[in-house]
């Protein structure tokens, strides 16, 4: 789907669980009904939606009339930067089968969206805008909107959870999966990313320390009020395991409601069996009181 963030039109994906239908006031173009994945890229003033694929009834039957169901929501913040990484639609299929509406912002400058991805800079507003948008949907349970940040997506997820951290708009729960905690540490650990980080952030950690600090979840962790689940593979070669443990211990020392799941021998993306277990564990944790 296309939606508004600042003055930009940015892209995202939406998946609806079985039994959750778009209200009649969400007009959209049905372009493909060939698979079980229901993703959206409504023609309204603030957003535009195009159906990519669905296993559900035709658009004429998509109505909420007589249905009084509010669905929990998971906003999935993708990893990577630009064309590297991206929204994993296979993951979205897994998540939506747990009975959640799943919304995944692509971030500005990606997949035809306007603007430029800044690795957790002004693109953080794209996730804020998605969060506010979801709160307006009558079929969404606004008290159970959770965030999941994978890899670099942890930056955007934490930024949103610390922005909406109190009152009725508070983020329900936060999951950090193989998440970056310290961007300066990432610069030193990932020599292959140094040139990209210098270009996107405007220099090295020494020359523009404020840019690296502003993007580091550890610098905002003291503002987290919601429960946090950290999942990390002990053999992660892209975001070192220490990012997860540092975030956990920092939160734990401050009395935060934080849980840590270590996945022994797993790299940045888990092997199939471990990934399936992690997904099940994540949704068990999200559903718990």
N, C-alpha and C positions, 0 to 999 in steps of 0.2 A: 504494500500500500504506500501511497504518497501522502505525507502529512506535513504540517507547518511546524518549523522550528526557527525561532527568531523570524527573520524575513525570508527564510529559505524553504524550498520544497525538498524534503528528504525522504528516503525510502526505508521501508521496513517490511517484515513478514509477519503475518498473523495466521495462527492455527486455531481452529475451534474444535472442542471435543465432541464426540458423538452425542447428539441430543441438544447441542447448543446451536441455535440458528440465528442468523442475522435478522434483525427487525426489518420490517418493510421499509422503514425510512432510510435504510442503508442501500441505495441503488448502486449496483456495480455490474461490470461487464463479465459475462461468463465466457472464457476463452478456451477452456480445456477441462474436460472431466475424465481424464484418463487414468488417474491414480488415486490412492488413498490420501495423499497429502493435500491439505487445503491451505494454500498460501495466498496472500493478497498483496499486490504491488501498487468509492462510493462517490458518486460524483457529488461532492458537497463543497462549500466554500473553503473549508479548512483542510479537507483531505480527499484523496481520490483512491479508489480501490478497484483492483482488477483481479478477478478470480483466476488462479493459475490451474488448479486441479481440485477435484472433489469426489468423494464417494457418497455424497449426500444428495437429497432430492434437488430438482431444478430450482432455479432462483425464485420462481413464482410461489414455491412452497416454503420458502425461507421466511418464517414469521414467528413472532413471539406471542401472538394472540393466545390467551388462555394459559400461557406457561409462566409460572412464577418461580423461576430458578435463577439464582445468582451463582456464578461460577468463580472459583478462585483463579487467580492470574499469576503467571510467572513471566516476568520480563527478563529475557535472556540477552545478555550483553556479550556480543561476539568478541573473539580475540583478533589478533593480527592488526595490520595496518594497510589501508588501501585494498589492493587486490590480493594481498597476502592474508590468508586466514579466511574470514568471511563467515556468514551465517551458515551453520551446518543444519540443513533442512532434515537430514536423517535424524538428528538429535531432536528436532522439533516434533517429528512424528512420534518418537518415543515419549517425549514429555506430554504431548496432548493426550496420549492414551492413558495417562494417569488421572484424567478428568480435570485438567487445567486448560484455561485459555492461555496460549503462549504467544507472546509478542516479542519480536526480535528486531530492534533498530539496526539498520545497516551503517549508520553514521553518515554525516554529510560528505559529499564528494564521492560516494561509493554507489555503484549500481545505477548510475544516472542521476543521483541526487545532487543538488546544488551545494556549493561551498567546498571546503577542504577539510579533510580529516586531520585533526591536530593531536591525535594520540592522547585523548583525555583533556584537551584544552577546551575551546569553545564548542566542540562537538559533544561535550557533556550535556549541553542544553538539549540535544536531540533525544537523550534518554529522559530528561526532565519533562520534555514536551510529550513523549510517549506515555509517561506515568500520569500526567494530567489528563491526557486524552482518554486513557483507560478508565479513569475515575468517572468520566461522564457517561460511560456505557451502562444502560439499565440492566444488562445481563451479566455484568461483572460484580463480584463481591468486593466492594471497595475496602473492606476491612481485612481482606486476605490478598493483597497485592504484594508479592514477594519479588526479590531481585536475585538473579544468578549471573555472576561475572566470571567468564572463562578467560584465563590468561590475561592479556591486556584489558579485557572486559571488566576485570575487577576494579580498575581505575574508575570507569564510568558507573559501575554498580555502587561502589562505595560513595562516590560523589552524590548520587541520587539519594542513597540511604541517609546520608548526613545532611542533606538539604531538606528532605521530608522526614524529619526525625521526632516529631511530636504532634499531638492533637489528632483529630480524625483522619488527617491525610498521611499519618505516619506509615512508612514501609513496614509490612508485617514481619518478614524475615529476610535474611540476606545469606546467600551462598557464594563462597569464593572457591572456585574450582581451578586448581593449578594457577592461582592468581598471582599477578605481580603485586608486591607490597612496597617496594622501594625502587623507583625508576633510576636513581643514580646507581644503585647496585646493578640493575639490569644493564646500564651502559658499560660498566666495568666487566661484567660477566659475559656479555654477548658482544664480542668484538665484531661479529658480522653485522650487528645492528648499529654500530657507532655512527657510521656515516649518515644513516637514515635518521637517527635520533638527533644528531647535530643539525640536520637540515630542517626537520619538523619543529624542533624545540628552540632553534635559533642559536645553538652553540653547545659547548661541552658543559658538564656539571660545574666546572670551575668558572666558566665565563657567564653562565646564566643559571646559577643555583636555584633561583626562585622558580624557574620553569619546571625543573625536576621535582622540587619540593611540592609545588602545587598539584602535581599529578600523582604523587605517591600516597597510596591509601594509608600508610602508617602515619602520615602527617595529619590525617583527618579522623583517625580511628577514635580519638577521645570524644567525638561527636556522635558516635554510633550508640543508639538506644535500643535498637531491635536485636533479637537473638541472631547469632552469626554461626554458620557452619562453614568450616574450612576443610576442603578435601584436596590432598596433594599426594602425588606419587613420589616415593623416596628416591627414585632414579631419574627424576625429571632433568632432561638435558637442555631445556629451553628456558624454563623459569625454575631456578634452583629450589630444592625442597626447603631451604632455609627461609625463603619468602613466606611460606606457610607457617613454619614454626615461629618465626619472629612475630608475625601478626597474631598468632594464637597467644604466645606468652605475654605480649604487650597488652592485649585485651584482658587476659586472665588476671594479670597483676592489678588491673584497675577494676576488678569485680564484674566485668561484663559477662553476659550470658553467651558463652562461646563454647562450641564443640569442635573437636578436631578428629578427622578421619584420615589416617595415614594408609596409603596403599603400597605395600612393600613391593619393590622391584618394578613399579610402574613408571613409565616415562610421562611426557607431557600429555599425550593422549593415551588412555589406558587400553590394554588389550581387551578383546571383546567380552570375555567373562567378567573381568574386573570392572569394565565400563557398565555392564548390565547391573552388577551388584551396587556400584556407586549410584546409578540412577535410582534404583529401588531404595537405597539408604537415604538418598536426598529427599525423595518424596515422602518416605516414612517420617523423616524429621520435619518436613514442611507441614504435614498433616497433624503432627502431635500438638497437644495443647500448649 
